[in-house]
Amino acid sequence: MEPYVGVIGIVGGFLICFAGLRLLKPCIFVAGLLLCTMLGLLCCYFFFSDSAEDLQSTFYYFLGGGFVAGLIVGWLL
């Protein structure tokens, strides 16, 4: 999995480097999306880390909620 993430990061970095200001707004949108999604998952692990069965049942709720909140925050940014 790590090589794919690296390739995506390198290609994305080259696009940002050569496209300049045209990709500034999409980069801010993606940053807000990822930040809210990760915060949602962090809240999930913070509240439900003691029991594995509760964690599996609520993981996708927090993932979806963080993704939707990330879409809203990314759009507002």
N, CA, C and O atoms as a GROMACS GRO file, in nm:
protein
  308
    1MET      N    1   0.081  -0.119   0.000
    1MET     CA    2   0.000   0.000   0.000
    1MET      C    3   0.086   0.126   0.000
    1MET      O    4   0.049   0.226  -0.062
    2GLU      N    5   0.201   0.124   0.069
    2GLU     CA    6   0.284   0.243   0.079
    2GLU      C    7   0.337   0.292  -0.055
    2GLU      O    8   0.341   0.413  -0.077
    3PRO      N    9   0.378   0.203  -0.148
    3PRO     CA   10   0.426   0.256  -0.277
    3PRO      C   11   0.317   0.332  -0.353
    3PRO      O   12   0.346   0.431  -0.420
    4TYR      N   13   0.193   0.287  -0.342
    4TYR     CA   14   0.086   0.356  -0.413
    4TYR      C   15   0.062   0.496  -0.355
    4TYR      O   16   0.039   0.591  -0.428
    5VAL      N   17   0.069   0.506  -0.224
    5VAL     CA   18   0.052   0.636  -0.160
    5VAL      C   19   0.167   0.728  -0.201
    5VAL      O   20   0.145   0.847  -0.226
    6GLY      N   21   0.287   0.675  -0.207
    6GLY     CA   22   0.402   0.754  -0.250
    6GLY      C   23   0.389   0.804  -0.392
    6GLY      O   24   0.420   0.919  -0.422
    7VAL      N   25   0.345   0.715  -0.482
    7VAL     CA   26   0.327   0.754  -0.622
    7VAL      C   27   0.219   0.861  -0.635
    7VAL      O   28   0.236   0.957  -0.710
    8ILE      N   29   0.109   0.845  -0.562
    8ILE     CA   30   0.002   0.945  -0.564
    8ILE      C   31   0.055   1.079  -0.513
    8ILE      O   32   0.023   1.184  -0.568
    9GLY      N   33   0.134   1.076  -0.408
    9GLY     CA   34   0.191   1.198  -0.352
    9GLY      C   35   0.287   1.267  -0.447
    9GLY      O   36   0.286   1.389  -0.460
   10ILE      N   37   0.371   1.189  -0.514
   10ILE     CA   38   0.467   1.246  -0.609
   10ILE      C   39   0.396   1.306  -0.729
   10ILE      O   40   0.427   1.417  -0.771
   11VAL      N   41   0.301   1.232  -0.786
   11VAL     CA   42   0.227   1.284  -0.901
   11VAL      C   43   0.146   1.407  -0.863
   11VAL      O   44   0.143   1.506  -0.937
   12GLY      N   45   0.082   1.403  -0.747
   12GLY     CA   46   0.007   1.519  -0.700
   12GLY      C   47   0.098   1.638  -0.675
   12GLY      O   48   0.060   1.752  -0.705
   13GLY      N   49   0.217   1.616  -0.622
   13GLY     CA   50   0.312   1.724  -0.600
   13GLY      C   51   0.359   1.787  -0.730
   13GLY      O   52   0.372   1.909  -0.738
   14PHE      N   53   0.384   1.705  -0.832
   14PHE     CA   54   0.423   1.760  -0.962
   14PHE      C   55   0.310   1.841  -1.023
   14PHE      O   56   0.334   1.947  -1.082
   15LEU      N   57   0.188   1.792  -1.010
   15LEU     CA   58   0.074   1.868  -1.063
   15LEU      C   59   0.060   2.003  -0.994
   15LEU      O   60   0.037   2.105  -1.058
   16ILE      N   61   0.073   2.002  -0.862
   16ILE     CA   62   0.062   2.127  -0.788
   16ILE      C   63   0.178   2.220  -0.823
   16ILE      O   64   0.159   2.341  -0.835
   17CYS      N   65   0.296   2.164  -0.839
   17CYS     CA   66   0.413   2.245  -0.871
   17CYS      C   67   0.398   2.314  -1.006
   17CYS      O   68   0.428   2.433  -1.018
   18PHE      N   69   0.354   2.243  -1.107
   18PHE     CA   70   0.349   2.299  -1.242
   18PHE      C   71   0.218   2.370  -1.274
   18PHE      O   72   0.216   2.455  -1.363
   19ALA      N   73   0.110   2.338  -1.205
   19ALA     CA   74  -0.017   2.404  -1.233
   19ALA      C   75  -0.032   2.532  -1.152
   19ALA      O   76  -0.105   2.622  -1.192
   20GLY      N   77   0.037   2.542  -1.040
   20GLY     CA   78   0.038   2.666  -0.963
   20GLY      C   79  -0.094   2.699  -0.898
   20GLY      O   80  -0.156   2.617  -0.831
   21LEU      N   81  -0.137   2.822  -0.920
   21LEU     CA   82  -0.256   2.873  -0.852
   21LEU      C   83  -0.386   2.811  -0.901
   21LEU      O   84  -0.488   2.821  -0.832
   22ARG      N   85  -0.385   2.747  -1.016
   22ARG     CA   86  -0.508   2.683  -1.064
   22ARG      C   87  -0.552   2.569  -0.974
   22ARG      O   88  -0.671   2.538  -0.968
   23LEU      N   89  -0.459   2.505  -0.906
   23LEU     CA   90  -0.494   2.392  -0.818
   23LEU      C   91  -0.494   2.429  -0.671
   23LEU      O   92  -0.502   2.340  -0.586
   24LEU      N   93  -0.486   2.557  -0.639
   24LEU     CA   94  -0.484   2.597  -0.499
   24LEU      C   95  -0.617   2.567  -0.430
   24LEU      O   96  -0.617   2.510  -0.321
   25LYS      N   97  -0.728   2.605  -0.490
   25LYS     CA   98  -0.859   2.579  -0.430
   25LYS      C   99  -0.889   2.430  -0.417
   25LYS      O  100  -0.938   2.388  -0.312
   26PRO      N  101  -0.860   2.346  -0.519
   26PRO     CA  102  -0.881   2.202  -0.498
   26PRO      C  103  -0.792   2.144  -0.389
   26PRO      O  104  -0.834   2.052  -0.318
   27CYS      N  105  -0.670   2.195  -0.374
   27CYS     CA  106  -0.582   2.145  -0.268
   27CYS      C  107  -0.636   2.180  -0.130
   27CYS      O  108  -0.630   2.098  -0.039
   28ILE      N  109  -0.689   2.300  -0.114
   28ILE     CA  110  -0.746   2.339   0.014
   28ILE      C  111  -0.871   2.256   0.044
   28ILE      O  112  -0.894   2.218   0.158
   29PHE      N  113  -0.951   2.229  -0.060
   29PHE     CA  114  -1.069   2.144  -0.043
   29PHE      C  115  -1.030   2.004   0.004
   29PHE      O  116  -1.089   1.952   0.099
   30VAL      N  117  -0.932   1.944  -0.060
   30VAL     CA  118  -0.890   1.809  -0.023
   30VAL      C  119  -0.828   1.808   0.116
   30VAL      O  120  -0.847   1.713   0.191
   31ALA      N  121  -0.754   1.913   0.151
   31ALA     CA  122  -0.696   1.920   0.285
   31ALA      C  123  -0.805   1.927   0.392
   31ALA      O  124  -0.794   1.860   0.495
   32GLY      N  125  -0.908   2.007   0.370
   32GLY     CA  126  -1.019   2.015   0.465
   32GLY      C  127  -1.095   1.884   0.474
   32GLY      O  128  -1.136   1.842   0.582
   33LEU      N  129  -1.113   1.818   0.360
   33LEU     CA  130  -1.181   1.688   0.357
   33LEU      C  131  -1.104   1.584   0.437
   33LEU      O  132  -1.163   1.513   0.519
   34LEU      N  133  -0.975   1.573   0.414
   34LEU     CA  134  -0.895   1.475   0.485
   34LEU      C  135  -0.884   1.506   0.634
   34LEU      O  136  -0.884   1.415   0.717
   35LEU      N  137  -0.874   1.635   0.667
   35LEU     CA  138  -0.864   1.673   0.807
   35LEU      C  139  -0.990   1.634   0.884
   35LEU      O  140  -0.980   1.576   0.992
   36CYS      N  141  -1.105   1.665   0.831
   36CYS     CA  142  -1.230   1.631   0.901
   36CYS      C  143  -1.253   1.481   0.906
   36CYS      O  144  -1.304   1.430   1.006
   37THR      N  145  -1.217   1.409   0.802
   37THR     CA  146  -1.232   1.264   0.803
   37THR      C  147  -1.141   1.202   0.909
   37THR      O  148  -1.184   1.113   0.982
   38MET      N  149  -1.018   1.249   0.918
   38MET     CA  150  -0.926   1.196   1.018
   38MET      C  151  -0.970   1.234   1.160
   38MET      O  152  -0.956   1.154   1.252
   39LEU      N  153  -1.024   1.354   1.178
   39LEU     CA  154  -1.076   1.392   1.310
   39LEU      C  155  -1.196   1.307   1.350
   39LEU      O  156  -1.211   1.271   1.466
   40GLY      N  157  -1.281   1.275   1.254
   40GLY     CA  158  -1.394   1.187   1.282
   40GLY      C  159  -1.349   1.048   1.324
   40GLY      O  160  -1.404   0.989   1.417
   41LEU      N  161  -1.249   0.996   1.255
   41LEU     CA  162  -1.197   0.863   1.292
   41LEU      C  163  -1.123   0.868   1.425
   41LEU      O  164  -1.128   0.772   1.502
   42LEU      N  165  -1.056   0.978   1.452
   42LEU     CA  166  -0.989   0.992   1.581
   42LEU      C  167  -1.091   0.994   1.695
   42LEU      O  168  -1.068   0.934   1.800
   43CYS      N  169  -1.202   1.062   1.676
   43CYS     CA  170  -1.309   1.062   1.777
   43CYS      C  171  -1.364   0.921   1.795
   43CYS      O  172  -1.394   0.881   1.907
   44CYS      N  173  -1.378   0.847   1.686
   44CYS     CA  174  -1.428   0.710   1.694
   44CYS      C  175  -1.335   0.625   1.780
   44CYS      O  176  -1.381   0.552   1.868
   45TYR      N  177  -1.206   0.633   1.756
   45TYR     CA  178  -1.112   0.553   1.833
   45TYR      C  179  -1.101   0.602   1.977
   45TYR      O  180  -1.076   0.523   2.068
   46PHE      N  181  -1.118   0.732   1.998
   46PHE     CA  182  -1.110   0.787   2.133
   46PHE      C  183  -1.226   0.737   2.220
   46PHE      O  184  -1.206   0.701   2.336
   47PHE      N  185  -1.345   0.736   2.164
   47PHE     CA  186  -1.462   0.697   2.242
   47PHE      C  187  -1.483   0.546   2.251
   47PHE      O  188  -1.534   0.496   2.351
   48PHE      N  189  -1.445   0.472   2.148
   48PHE     CA  190  -1.477   0.329   2.141
   48PHE      C  191  -1.355   0.239   2.137
   48PHE      O  192  -1.365   0.126   2.088
   49SER      N  193  -1.240   0.285   2.185
   49SER     CA  194  -1.119   0.204   2.175
   49SER      C  195  -1.115   0.089   2.275
   49SER      O  196  -1.036  -0.004   2.259
   50ASP      N  197  -1.199   0.093   2.378
   50ASP     CA  198  -1.194  -0.012   2.480
   50ASP      C  199  -1.267  -0.140   2.439
   50ASP      O  200  -1.234  -0.247   2.489
   51SER      N  201  -1.365  -0.131   2.350
   51SER     CA  202  -1.438  -0.253   2.310
   51SER      C  203  -1.435  -0.267   2.158
   51SER      O  204  -1.475  -0.177   2.084
   52ALA      N  205  -1.387  -0.382   2.112
   52ALA     CA  206  -1.369  -0.404   1.968
   52ALA      C  207  -1.502  -0.419   1.895
   52ALA      O  208  -1.513  -0.376   1.781
   53GLU      N  209  -1.602  -0.480   1.958
   53GLU     CA  210  -1.729  -0.500   1.888
   53GLU      C  211  -1.804  -0.368   1.868
   53GLU      O  212  -1.870  -0.349   1.766
   54ASP      N  213  -1.794  -0.278   1.965
   54ASP     CA  214  -1.855  -0.146   1.947
   54ASP      C  215  -1.780  -0.066   1.840
   54ASP      O  216  -1.841   0.009   1.764
   55LEU      N  217  -1.649  -0.084   1.835
   55LEU     CA  218  -1.568  -0.011   1.738
   55LEU      C  219  -1.603  -0.051   1.596
   55LEU      O  220  -1.613   0.036   1.509
   56GLN      N  221  -1.623  -0.178   1.571
   56GLN     CA  222  -1.655  -0.223   1.436
   56GLN      C  223  -1.794  -0.180   1.393
   56GLN      O  224  -1.817  -0.154   1.274
   57SER      N  225  -1.886  -0.171   1.485
   57SER     CA  226  -2.022  -0.134   1.447
   57SER      C  227  -2.035   0.016   1.422
   57SER      O  228  -2.122   0.057   1.345
   58THR      N  229  -1.953   0.097   1.484
   58THR     CA  230  -1.965   0.243   1.467
   58THR      C  231  -1.857   0.304   1.379
   58THR      O  232  -1.862   0.424   1.350
   59PHE      N  233  -1.760   0.225   1.336
   59PHE     CA  234  -1.650   0.278   1.256
   59PHE      C  235  -1.700   0.345   1.128
   59PHE      O  236  -1.658   0.456   1.096
   60TYR      N  237  -1.789   0.279   1.057
   60TYR     CA  238  -1.835   0.333   0.930
   60TYR      C  239  -1.926   0.454   0.948
   60TYR      O  240  -1.934   0.539   0.860
   61TYR      N  241  -1.995   0.462   1.062
   61TYR     CA  242  -2.073   0.582   1.090
   61TYR      C  243  -1.983   0.703   1.108
   61TYR      O  244  -2.010   0.810   1.055
   62PHE      N  245  -1.875   0.685   1.184
   62PHE     CA  246  -1.782   0.796   1.203
   62PHE      C  247  -1.706   0.828   1.075
   62PHE      O  248  -1.678   0.944   1.048
   63LEU      N  249  -1.674   0.727   0.996
   63LEU     CA  250  -1.607   0.750   0.868
   63LEU      C  251  -1.697   0.829   0.775
   63LEU      O  252  -1.653   0.926   0.713
   64GLY      N  253  -1.822   0.790   0.764
   64GLY     CA  254  -1.916   0.861   0.679
   64GLY      C  255  -1.946   1.001   0.729
   64GLY      O  256  -1.952   1.096   0.651
   65GLY      N  257  -1.963   1.014   0.860
   65GLY     CA  258  -1.988   1.146   0.918
   65GLY      C  259  -1.870   1.240   0.900
   65GLY      O  260  -1.888   1.358   0.870
   66GLY      N  261  -1.750   1.188   0.918
   66GLY     CA  262  -1.630   1.270   0.896
   66GLY      C  263  -1.614   1.308   0.750
   66GLY      O  264  -1.569   1.418   0.719
   67PHE      N  265  -1.650   1.217   0.661
   67PHE     CA  266  -1.641   1.246   0.518
   67PHE      C  267  -1.740   1.354   0.478
   67PHE      O  268  -1.705   1.446   0.402
   68VAL      N  269  -1.863   1.345   0.526
   68VAL     CA  270  -1.964   1.445   0.494
   68VAL      C  271  -1.925   1.580   0.556
   68VAL      O  272  -1.936   1.684   0.490
   69ALA      N  273  -1.880   1.580   0.679
   69ALA     CA  274  -1.834   1.705   0.741
   69ALA      C  275  -1.714   1.760   0.667
   69ALA      O  276  -1.700   1.882   0.653
   70GLY      N  277  -1.625   1.672   0.619
   70GLY     CA  278  -1.510   1.716   0.541
   70GLY      C  279  -1.550   1.778   0.409
   70GLY      O  280  -1.489   1.876   0.365
   71LEU      N  281  -1.653   1.723   0.345
   71LEU     CA  282  -1.702   1.783   0.221
   71LEU      C  283  -1.755   1.924   0.246
   71LEU      O  284  -1.730   2.016   0.168
   72ILE      N  285  -1.827   1.940   0.356
   72ILE     CA  286  -1.883   2.072   0.388
   72ILE      C  287  -1.772   2.171   0.423
   72ILE      O  288  -1.769   2.282   0.372
   73VAL      N  289  -1.679   2.129   0.511
   73VAL     CA  290  -1.570   2.218   0.551
   73VAL      C  291  -1.479   2.249   0.432
   73VAL      O  292  -1.437   2.363   0.415
   74GLY      N  293  -1.449   2.148   0.351
   74GLY     CA  294  -1.365   2.172   0.233
   74GLY      C  295  -1.431   2.268   0.136
   74GLY      O  296  -1.363   2.352   0.077
   75TRP      N  297  -1.562   2.258   0.119
   75TRP     CA  298  -1.633   2.350   0.031
   75TRP      C  299  -1.632   2.491   0.088
   75TRP      O  300  -1.617   2.588   0.014
   76LEU      N  301  -1.647   2.502   0.220
   76LEU     CA  302  -1.644   2.634   0.282
   76LEU      C  303  -1.506   2.698   0.278
   76LEU      O  304  -1.494   2.820   0.267
   77LEU      N  305  -1.402   2.616   0.286
   77LEU     CA  306  -1.266   2.670   0.278
   77LEU      C  307  -1.237   2.721   0.138
   77LEU      O  308  -1.128   2.771   0.112
   0.00000   0.00000   0.00000
